[in-house]
Amino acid sequence: MGSITLDLFMTLDGIYQGPGSADEDPSGGFTLGGWQAAFADAESGSAIMAGINQMDALLLGRRTYDIFAGYWPQRGDTNPIAEKFNSMDKYVVSRTLDEADWEGTGVLSTVEEAAVLKDRYQDIHVVGSGALAGALLAAGILDRLNLFLYPVTLGSGKRIFADGAGVPAAFTLASNPQSFPSGVLRLVYERDGAPVTGMDAGE
């Protein structure tokens, strides 16, 4: 059976909105898009590309799907990320979308349908899509967090697992943390049941 991994670029204060460009996701009046570029280096770029290359399916929330579908098909196959995303199987979870324009994309109406994908693919990745990630975690479907943590705070924007999102959950470190010259950290965690709470100091 396959697994579902969340790939997320996030700031120290948990914001994941609009890392790629100024106009990537201005929803909610967000004006700080493009914050990731200042921390680009060859080593982190290689790690990100290696993760993309190992995917065999892409799972997206509706907003991230709209952003990706409006961008990657226009980049052509000379861009290695575009070549991978455009050619691989993709799924978008949406209650309002009947069919998807991006070639190779299927539409799922509920997060529970995403669980079936584990029988078809080995390495399914959710990119961005914070609301979907929270719903997958709440449904017990999300297996792994692949977090790239950037040394910057923005103060406002969409936060992963904001108040009311997600469920109590424990995680275990799945691989050694990676650090990059820009100060970015890569942290990979796997779901490990429920959190242990109510313990007194020293127990």
Residue pairs with C-beta under 8 A, 6 or more apart in sequence:
1 118
1 119
2 56
2 117
2 118
2 119
2 120
2 121
2 122
2 123
2 124
3 118
3 122
3 123
3 124
3 143
3 144
4 59
4 114
4 117
4 118
4 124
4 125
4 126
4 136
4 141
4 142
4 143
4 144
5 123
5 124
5 125
5 126
5 143
5 144
5 145
5 146
6 125
6 126
6 129
6 133
6 136
6 142
6 144
6 145
6 146
7 51
7 125
7 126
7 127
7 128
7 146
7 148
8 16
8 127
8 128
8 130
8 133
8 145
8 146
8 147
8 148
8 160
9 16
9 19
9 36
9 128
9 148
9 150
10 16
10 147
10 148
10 149
10 150
10 160
11 35
11 149
11 150
11 152
11 153
11 154
12 149
12 150
12 151
12 152
12 153
13 153
13 154
13 155
13 159
14 159
14 160
14 161
14 162
15 153
15 154
15 156
15 157
15 158
15 159
16 128
16 130
16 157
16 158
16 159
16 160
17 25
17 27
17 28
17 30
17 33
17 157
17 158
18 24
18 25
18 26
18 30
18 32
18 33
18 34
18 35
18 157
19 33
19 34
19 35
19 36
19 150
20 33
20 34
20 36
20 37
21 33
21 34
22 33
22 34
23 33
24 33
24 34
24 67
25 33
25 63
25 67
25 158
26 33
27 63
28 157
28 158
30 156
30 157
30 158
32 154
32 156
32 157
35 150
35 152
35 154
36 150
38 152
38 182
39 150
39 151
39 152
39 182
39 183
39 184
40 182
41 180
41 181
41 182
41 184
43 180
43 181
44 148
44 180
44 182
44 184
44 186
47 178
47 180
47 186
48 148
49 80
49 81
51 125
51 146
52 80
52 81
52 84
52 85
53 84
54 123
55 84
55 88
55 123
55 124
55 125
56 88
56 89
56 121
56 122
56 123
56 124
57 88
57 89
57 90
57 91
57 117
57 120
57 121
57 123
57 124
57 125
58 85
58 88
58 89
58 90
58 91
58 124
58 125
58 127
59 90
59 91
59 92
59 93
59 114
59 117
59 124
59 125
59 126
59 129
59 132
60 68
60 90
60 91
60 92
60 93
60 126
60 127
60 128
60 129
60 132
61 92
61 93
61 94
61 126
61 128
61 129
61 130
61 131
61 132
61 133
62 92
62 93
62 94
62 96
62 97
63 129
63 131
64 127
64 128
64 129
64 132
65 90
65 92
65 94
65 97
65 100
65 102
65 105
67 128
68 85
68 102
68 127
69 100
69 101
69 102
69 105
72 81
72 82
72 85
72 86
72 102
73 82
73 86
73 102
73 103
75 81
75 82
76 82
77 83
77 86
77 87
86 103
86 104
87 104
88 104
89 104
89 106
89 121
90 100
90 102
90 104
90 105
90 106
91 105
91 106
91 107
91 108
91 114
91 117
92 100
92 105
92 106
92 107
92 108
93 108
93 109
93 110
93 111
93 113
93 114
93 132
93 135
94 107
94 108
94 109
95 109
97 107
98 107
99 107
100 106
100 107
108 114
111 132
111 135
111 136
111 139
111 141
112 139
112 141
114 124
114 136
114 141
115 139
115 141
117 124
118 124
125 146
126 132
126 133
126 136
126 142
130 158
130 159
130 160
130 161
130 165
131 165
133 142
133 160
134 160
134 161
134 165
134 166
136 142
137 166
137 167
137 169
137 191
138 166
138 167
142 191
143 190
143 191
144 174
144 188
144 189
144 190
144 191
145 171
145 187
145 188
145 189
145 190
146 186
146 188
147 186
147 187
147 188
147 189
148 184
148 185
148 186
149 184
149 185
149 186
149 187
150 183
150 184
151 182
151 183
151 184
168 194
168 195
168 197
169 191
169 192
169 193
169 194
169 195
170 191
170 192
170 193
170 194
170 195
170 196
171 189
171 190
171 191
171 192
172 189
172 190
172 192
173 187
173 188
173 189
174 188
174 189
174 190
175 188
177 185
177 186
177 187
178 185
178 186
179 185
179 186
180 186
